[in-house]
Amino acid sequence: MPTMRSLLVRGMLVGLAAALIAYVVAWFAGEPQVAAAISIEEARAAAAGEAAEPELVSRTVQETAGLLTALLVYGAALGGFYSIAYAFAHGRLGAHGRLGALGARATALTVAAAGFVVVYVTPILKYPANPPAVGNPDSIGRRTTLYFTMILVALLAAAVATYAGRSLSPRLGAWNATLSGIGVYAVLVGAAYAVMPTIDEVPGDFSAGTLWWFRVASFGIQFALWGAIGLLFGGLTERSLRHGTPREAGLRPAATR
């Protein structure tokens, strides 16, 4: 559909712009911690008399073109999925929605905040990001599987919570139904946290400061990415609505919902 195509193009372009912002955060906040972790790893290998593994890709390429390319691809894909979520949320949270009367900017930020919590914060609290030199190489497959399983669980919990909120809205009102949905999400995620295994492979001699600031930087990169997507997408959509029809803005007219 032309309207969905408009949203997808806008979302992907916004995702690319947000990726550039996230790259700046990664360069200044994340890369120094990665370099420090690599130094610890190299010192540990030297102390054990192990030869350093040859670099398939130099650190210079990794922290410049490699990092930028990865963020651009991730940002474009994330922007596309975000636009689909926005299209759904617009009918529920927009001016003619069932759960409130939010404008384009507020709806965009709400979707971005929800996506940030569900897709990033929820799984990362159970399985935090680790820098180089942390984690057993033999368990990387298991750790990756558990992390993506946690993302899937979070998405399913969000879907159930959304359904619960919508079902309770006519009886409890929008505010109480929203709080009930959040409660459902918290209970489901808490149960998943309790059932899924915990992984702690941080060596005792690893710098606590480096680990902490690496995780802070990882959080900052994702926060910048999601925040920029929400702000830019909302601003562009509101501008389109102001200067054209809802259909030209990539949204269905209220009468067709």
Beta strands, then each sheet from edge to edge (+ up, - down):
end
